[in-house]
Amino acid sequence: MTGGPLAAFWHDFRGNRVAVAALVVVLLLLAGALSAPWLAPQDPYDQVTLSLLDARRPPGFVGSGGYVHLLGTDPSGRDMLSAILYGLRISLQIGVFAGACALVAGTTIGLVAAFVGGRLEQAIMRVVDLQLSFPAILLALILVALLGQGRGQLIAALAAAQYAYFARTAHGAAAAERRKDYIEAVLATPLPAARVVFRHLLPNILPPLIVVATVQIANAIALEATLSFLGLGLPITEPSLGMLIANGFQHLMNGRYWISIYPGVALMVLVVAINLVGDQVRDQVNPRLRR
């Protein structure tokens, strides 16, 4: 097999048809989210285009705007297909940014603890272990209640609730690498400690961190949906998937299933697809974990 590590990785990845199908689903949902301004028949943020006369209409209804609401409308007269496409944008943005912030913070903490060692390492990892003993949703609830509503506050709360997973993974991998001969040889040179850590240590612990990042992005999306459903996430003016589900939940008993079910299906498909891709990446990075 030629073409380098990426070609070899893809060759092994495409051997799992379920993972390939999940990757295709993720890419399609990502493309739909990025193309929402052009694909969506209605801008769900534009209050001028919304009409209460079109509220809670079933799928296939022709609204006052002249286009067919393929997935129906919500209590505000918002086209559900448009709302789902824009909701995907918001959910993916929050998941990716929260995962990236948690990755940077957790990796830095784990690397510093493994490189410094001693009592500082023990103190840092005890704090990390303490946080891991609490459910992430509980920490996110507390932080959101303290920080308030808003996209930035929600990303900060999710990142703070998830960084410990990256810190624990980075510390374990870095501690194993720290004891190897090539690191000891580099430390014998006059190179700065920061260069040793980020030039020689960090690249060798990236594979497990990528696996954790894949899982935590999906978890962040699900956590955002949970918080928004509880009314503690995004404001009602930002129709994330969780907010859309919350808006339609009270209408389920009235037979208007489409207001809540369709966003719920989109959320479930997105989270499951990302997790399936992450499972395959994990199996290739560490074959011993393969089930």
ChimeraX attribute file (.defattr): number of C-alpha atoms within 10 A of each C-alpha:
attribute: neighborCount
match mode: 1-to-1
recipient: residues
	/A:1	7
	/A:2	7
	/A:3	7
	/A:4	8
	/A:5	10
	/A:6	10
	/A:7	12
	/A:8	12
	/A:9	13
	/A:10	11
	/A:11	12
	/A:12	13
	/A:13	18
	/A:14	14
	/A:15	11
	/A:16	12
	/A:17	10
	/A:18	15
	/A:19	21
	/A:20	18
	/A:21	15
	/A:22	20
	/A:23	19
	/A:24	14
	/A:25	17
	/A:26	19
	/A:27	15
	/A:28	12
	/A:29	20
	/A:30	17
	/A:31	13
	/A:32	19
	/A:33	24
	/A:34	16
	/A:35	14
	/A:36	22
	/A:37	14
	/A:38	11
	/A:39	13
	/A:40	19
	/A:41	18
	/A:42	21
	/A:43	18
	/A:44	25
	/A:45	15
	/A:46	9
	/A:47	11
	/A:48	8
	/A:49	13
	/A:50	19
	/A:51	15
	/A:52	12
	/A:53	12
	/A:54	22
	/A:55	17
	/A:56	22
	/A:57	23
	/A:58	19
	/A:59	18
	/A:60	13
	/A:61	16
	/A:62	15
	/A:63	18
	/A:64	13
	/A:65	13
	/A:66	8
	/A:67	13
	/A:68	15
	/A:69	23
	/A:70	16
	/A:71	20
	/A:72	26
	/A:73	27
	/A:74	24
	/A:75	17
	/A:76	16
	/A:77	21
	/A:78	27
	/A:79	30
	/A:80	29
	/A:81	23
	/A:82	24
	/A:83	27
	/A:84	26
	/A:85	27
	/A:86	26
	/A:87	26
	/A:88	27
	/A:89	23
	/A:90	21
	/A:91	25
	/A:92	23
	/A:93	17
	/A:94	24
	/A:95	24
	/A:96	20
	/A:97	18
	/A:98	27
	/A:99	29
	/A:100	18
	/A:101	18
	/A:102	28
	/A:103	25
	/A:104	14
	/A:105	18
	/A:106	26
	/A:107	26
	/A:108	19
	/A:109	22
	/A:110	27
	/A:111	27
	/A:112	20
	/A:113	25
	/A:114	25
	/A:115	20
	/A:116	11
	/A:117	14
	/A:118	10
	/A:119	10
	/A:120	13
	/A:121	18
	/A:122	13
	/A:123	13
	/A:124	18
	/A:125	20
	/A:126	12
	/A:127	11
	/A:128	20
	/A:129	15
	/A:130	11
	/A:131	18
	/A:132	16
	/A:133	8
	/A:134	11
	/A:135	11
	/A:136	18
	/A:137	19
	/A:138	10
	/A:139	17
	/A:140	26
	/A:141	20
	/A:142	13
	/A:143	18
	/A:144	20
	/A:145	15
	/A:146	11
	/A:147	13
	/A:148	15
	/A:149	16
	/A:150	14
	/A:151	17
	/A:152	14
	/A:153	18
	/A:154	28
	/A:155	26
	/A:156	20
	/A:157	24
	/A:158	30
	/A:159	26
	/A:160	21
	/A:161	25
	/A:162	30
	/A:163	27
	/A:164	26
	/A:165	22
	/A:166	28
	/A:167	27
	/A:168	22
	/A:169	20
	/A:170	28
	/A:171	25
	/A:172	17
	/A:173	21
	/A:174	24
	/A:175	19
	/A:176	12
	/A:177	20
	/A:178	19
	/A:179	12
	/A:180	10
	/A:181	10
	/A:182	13
	/A:183	15
	/A:184	12
	/A:185	9
	/A:186	14
	/A:187	15
	/A:188	9
	/A:189	9
	/A:190	7
	/A:191	10
	/A:192	10
	/A:193	13
	/A:194	12
	/A:195	11
	/A:196	16
	/A:197	20
	/A:198	13
	/A:199	11
	/A:200	15
	/A:201	21
	/A:202	18
	/A:203	10
	/A:204	13
	/A:205	21
	/A:206	16
	/A:207	16
	/A:208	17
	/A:209	21
	/A:210	17
	/A:211	22
	/A:212	21
	/A:213	22
	/A:214	21
	/A:215	20
	/A:216	29
	/A:217	27
	/A:218	23
	/A:219	21
	/A:220	29
	/A:221	27
	/A:222	21
	/A:223	23
	/A:224	29
	/A:225	25
	/A:226	20
	/A:227	19
	/A:228	25
	/A:229	20
	/A:230	13
	/A:231	15
	/A:232	21
	/A:233	28
	/A:234	24
	/A:235	14
	/A:236	13
	/A:237	9
	/A:238	18
	/A:239	25
	/A:240	31
	/A:241	33
	/A:242	28
	/A:243	28
	/A:244	26
	/A:245	24
	/A:246	23
	/A:247	19
	/A:248	20
	/A:249	18
	/A:250	13
	/A:251	17
	/A:252	13
	/A:253	8
	/A:254	8
	/A:255	9
	/A:256	20
	/A:257	17
	/A:258	23
	/A:259	30
	/A:260	23
	/A:261	16
	/A:262	20
	/A:263	26
	/A:264	19
	/A:265	12
	/A:266	16
	/A:267	24
	/A:268	12
	/A:269	16
	/A:270	23
	/A:271	18
	/A:272	15
	/A:273	24
	/A:274	22
	/A:275	22
	/A:276	19
	/A:277	23
	/A:278	24
	/A:279	20
	/A:280	22
	/A:281	22
	/A:282	22
	/A:283	15
	/A:284	17
	/A:285	16
	/A:286	13
	/A:287	11
	/A:288	9
	/A:289	10
	/A:290	11
	/A:291	6
